[in-house]
Amino acid sequence: MSRSGVRAVVRWLIAALGVFAILAGAAVVGGAAWVRSVLDPQGSLSSVAQSISAAQCETLLIEVTDAGVRAQELENLPLVADRASPSLVVEVAAAENEEASTTLVGVADSQEVEERLLGARYCIAESGPQGWSTRNITLSADAPDVNLDGLAGVWARAGYGESVVIPIPESGRTLVVSVDGPGEIGEVALVGRYRIDGAPDLVQTAFIAGSTVIVVGVALLIVAIVGFRKRGRHEGSVPAVIDERPSP
């Protein structure tokens, strides 16, 4: 193969490598931008909030088994899926005309909770095709509210409108929401959350890496176009020196 043929092959190889680098870098940047768009500022993937109307309920039992985030949403994040840790965000709103109070939100053993239900009044949240509904359980008009004092579990106190983050209840455990004092629950909002450890740093690194690869690809294209282009007939030759002095 002639020297010019070798130069042409090298030129096309460098150009192809440059195009590949640009496409790969753009894919990385695009993926990082998509991940940033689906994650919240805390680096978490959250489900759509589900509301449970619990009017005339002082204590509400909710059976929750997962975070409510579709599996394919995590599958679209292969680089961060194994970093995800699920949790449940619970926010309780007061019933209409109720004064400010605190609520007790927690996860406890289902059997121990059931033992506290005997002879007490409480509400059960049931999930169906049309959403959540509540059923008020009252055996007698003077039945007392469920007593949760000393019940082992993971508990948190919060005022109306404040969010509580608790672990997803495992099998055999029940989510309990109760008014701590006088008053009734108005509405309970549930949001499943997958917190992605290090997600903001990972996205930032992907942006930098992808942009760097794009710059390298552009540089390779410039080299292929300019550095290996076919030179003109007179390029690189020594210019002739014209003596303009008059002859004697």
C-alpha positions, 0 to 999 in steps of 0.5 A: 500500500502506498504512503498516501493509502496508509495515511487515508486508512489512519485518517478514517480510523481516527475519525471513526474513533472520534465519532465513537467517543462523541456518541459514547460521551453523549450517551453518558451525559444523557443518561446522567441528565435522565437520572438527575431528572427522576431523582429528588434533591436528596438523591432518592427515587420516590413513588406517587403519594397515596392518600388515606382518608381517616376521618373519625379515626384516632388509631389507624392500622395500615398493611404496607409491603413495599415502597410502591416504586415500580421495579422497572424504574430501578432497572432503568438505573443499573448503576445505582440500583444496588445502592438503593435502600427503601423507606416509607415517608408518612405524613399525617394531616389533622381532621377538620377543625382539630387543634394542633397535636402530635402523632405517633407513627411506627412499625410494630409486630402484628401479633402484639398489635392484635393483642392490643386491639381486644375490646378497643376501637380502631380503624383499618386501612384497606387497599383496593382497585379504587385506592385506599378505604378505611373501616372503623372497628367499634365493638361498643359505644364506650370502647376505649382507643387502642393503648400503644404504651410500651409496644415494642417497635420503631416509633417516631412522633411528629406534628400534623403536617410533618413527615416521618421516615420509617423502614418498610414494614416486613412480613408480620409487622404493621404500620400504626398511625395514632393521635398522641392525645385528643383529636382525630386523624384527618388524612395520611399520605404515604410515599415510598422512597428509595434512597440512592447512596452517593447518587448526586456524586455519581451523577456529577462524575458521569457528567464530567466523564461524559463531557471529557470523552466528547471533547476527546472525540472532537479533538480526534475529528479535528486531527483526522480532518486537518492533520491527515488531509491531503496536501496541495501540490505546493504545500510544504515546498520551499518557496522560490526566491526572486531576485528583483535587482536590475541586471547590470 
